[in-house]
Amino acid sequence: MSDGFSRRRILAGISGVGALGAVGGAGTHAVLNDSEQLSESTAQAGTLGLEIDCDSCTQNGNGVAFGFDGLEPGASGTETLEITVEGNAARLWLRTDCPPEVDPLGAVLEVTLRYDPACRSGSGDTLFDGSLNDLRLAFADGLRLDDDCIDGDETVCLTLEWALPADGSDGLAGLSSDLHLEFFAQQCRHVSEADVENPFADAEDCSDPEPACPDCEELGKADIVPDSVSPGDRFPIEAEGDYELEALTVTNKPDGDTVCANFRLLLDGSEDGAPRICKVVVRGGPPDHDSSEDDHPGNGPPDNGPPSGNPPGGNGPASNPNEIEIHPPSTRTGEVCTETTEAGSSGNEIWPAISNVTVYICP
């Protein structure tokens, strides 16, 4: 997780009942700002402020942001936000930002968000448990944290636990993601519970963030040569422009042939700016098959076999084209494989090496 500024202090100033209510809701509202830019002010309605302390966050407008980068599979951590209401009692909401169209790390990173009004380490109510992207979706339209008003000078805590699974995360090396939390406070005095409204009710709707891809167009074919591939190997795509497929992870048979790989699409040597992949067609070889190879121990699949759910694939007698949709479209394929098939009259299985991959993209 990236280093941030330690213990950020965010203070809200109130100048009158309803005077800062542009976001919505009834009564007096606190719009959060850096205390260096807006000092606390006093009016008949009283004062209201929020002090937010966190060790690895940066200020982001009316809230804070956490960055996730440089993570290795199996990495984990915990971040705690201490939120202190200053002045009068207040109701407190938070909201998250919508996830980006493509965020492979956010789709895999596991997070748990807890609210602990007593700030007891490791305790509190679980607000969310799932992926980072799903957390962004869950509270994009706002969440009230308190059941009742938080007293002035009272501190409550939010705890964010995160973990990158040890399995299936090797292909995420070099990726980054982040989480933005925006806060909104409303003074309790003069505003009854019956009149309380969600200040984020009109926030951006990101309930269906799946990127549109009305057309899935062929980009070109990459020949995977040699049969044994290593992570980091790049393969040019027969297309207009400098497109390449880069192998992120591979699965090899005992004889060294690569039968599965996780690829990413590069344009001019970078994943940034590359179009999203919507489909790949994986073909295996060899183009001709000698029945004398049927009993060769290197031709069978490893003990774990190919991932379930992949249709048959390949370009020769050993296998047929394996058409795999990438859903949702992404610059990364996830693991794609050729499929085993029976060879000759012996009924033995052959699992061919990847011969070529045809890439289809969202224009």
Secondary structure, 3 states (H helix, E strand, C coil): CCCCECCCCEEECCCCCCCCCCCCCCCCEEEEEECCCCCCCCCCCCCEEEEEECCCEEEECCEEEEEEECCCCCCEEEEEEEEEEEECCEEEEEEECCCCCCCHHHHHCEEEEEEECCCCCCCCEEEEEEEHHHHHHHCCCCEECCCCCECCCCEEEEEEEEECCCCCCHHHCCCEEEEEEEEEEEECCCCCHHHCCCCCCCCCCCCCCCCCCCCCEEEEEEECCCCCCCCCCEEEECCCCCEEEEEEEEEECCCCCEEEEEEEEEECCECCCCCCEEEEEEEECCCCCCHHHCCCHHHCCCCCCCCCCCCCCCCECCECCEEEEEEEEECEEEEEECCCEEEHHHCEEECCCEEEEEEEECC
